[in-house]
Amino acid sequence: MKVLLVYAHPEPRSLNGALRDVTIKALEAEGHDVRVTDLYAEGWKSEIDRADFPALASDTRFKPSRASKDAFATDTLTADVKAEQEKLLWADALILQFPLWWYSMPAILKGWVDRVYAYGFAYGVGEHSDKYWGKRFGEGTLAGKRAMLVVTTGGWEEHYSSRGVNGPIDDLLFPINHGVLYYPGYDVLPPFVAYRVDGLGEAGFEATAERLRERMRALATTTPIPYRRQNGGDYLIPTLELRPDLETADARGFALHLNGATQ
């Protein structure tokens, strides 16, 4: 497989840096072709603004989605954005690796999504009508490819459990797994999460590294999260609400969007 690793941590000597190296070596040992986008090392521009659309007239009101649509259609996106889009098209699998900061991804990684996921590339794809609402959530430009998160956090696993004060980790990562990865078509694998990373120690690191190696060895065979397809008949169009007859009494929140799952 061809694998793109998008890595977001400012310190190369960090635990994240060490786990990045574990990921790359494990994938290469399995014969995968790996490319890395190191956002901090490359000085990635995280904010989306007029500079991203050089063909936009200076006297035109800046509307990001419209500017993105026009630039993608006319092949006038900036070189850094086009390079990342080409990597996504090249890769059979995408891995996003980052520390969980304030319950989400670092701003630089969010900025990568904002700029690379252009209108016409990752969203605004396909027919939009009262019968079909675009190629997304199970369809789209990146359909048929795999994606997963590699996440570190200082909190305990119990802190991110169903009764934990931080909320369930799957709920916290839902906007990324479902909204960033599943939206443009990826088959999304369960995330790899390393907990209590500030006090791992040598033995703890090696145990975490081995768990990560196991996940990399199974990258091509791991069963994806069973999200419902938007256009597969489970949702009413155009309201995009789950059909009432598919709800179960004990299903709540994000679990409604899983096939056969309750929470």
C-alpha positions, 0 to 999 in steps of 0.5 A: 500500500501507499501510505501518507502520514500527516504529522503535527507536532512541533518537537521532533524529539517528543514522544510523538516524534518517536511514535512517528518513527515507529509508524514509518518503520513498521509500515516500511517493514510490511513493504508499504511505500510511505510519504510524510507531511511534517506540518511544523517542519515544513512551516505549513500555512494554517490560515485560509485567506486571500493569499490562497487564491492568487486569481481572485480579483483584489476588488472581489469580496472574499468568500472562502467556499466560492473562492475555493470552488473557482480556484479548484475548477481553474487549477489556480490553487497554490502549489502547496495545496495542490501538492497535498491533494496529489499526495492524497490521490496517490495514497491508498491510506492516510494517517493523521498523527497528532497530540490531543490539544483542548479536545481536538487536533492542533490548529496547524492540522486543522489548517491543513484540512481547511486549505487542502480540502477544497470545494470540488475536491473534498466537498461540493462533489456530485449531484445535489438534489432532493433525491441525492445530496452529493458524494459524501459520507461514504462516497466522494473523491477519496472513496475506496481508501483507508484512513485512521488517527494516531492520537496521544493524550496526557489523560487517563483512558478512564478519563475518556470512558463513557463515564469519564469527565472528558467524555468518550474518546470516540465522541471527541474524535467523531468530528474528525473521524466522521466529519473530516475522514468519512465525509470525502469517502475514506473507510475510517479505521478505529483510532490508535490512542496512547493515554497518560503519555507524560509519564510512560517511562521506557517500559510504557513507551515500548508497550505503546510502540508495540501496540502501534506496530500491531496496528500498522501491521493490520492497516490493510485488514482492520475492519473500518468503523461501520458508519452509515452511508448518507446516500445508502437509504438510511437518511431522509433526503434532503433533510439528512435525518436518520429514518425514524424506523432505524432508531433504537431505544438505547441509541444516543448521540453519535451512535445513531450514525453507526450501523447496528451499534448502540451507545 
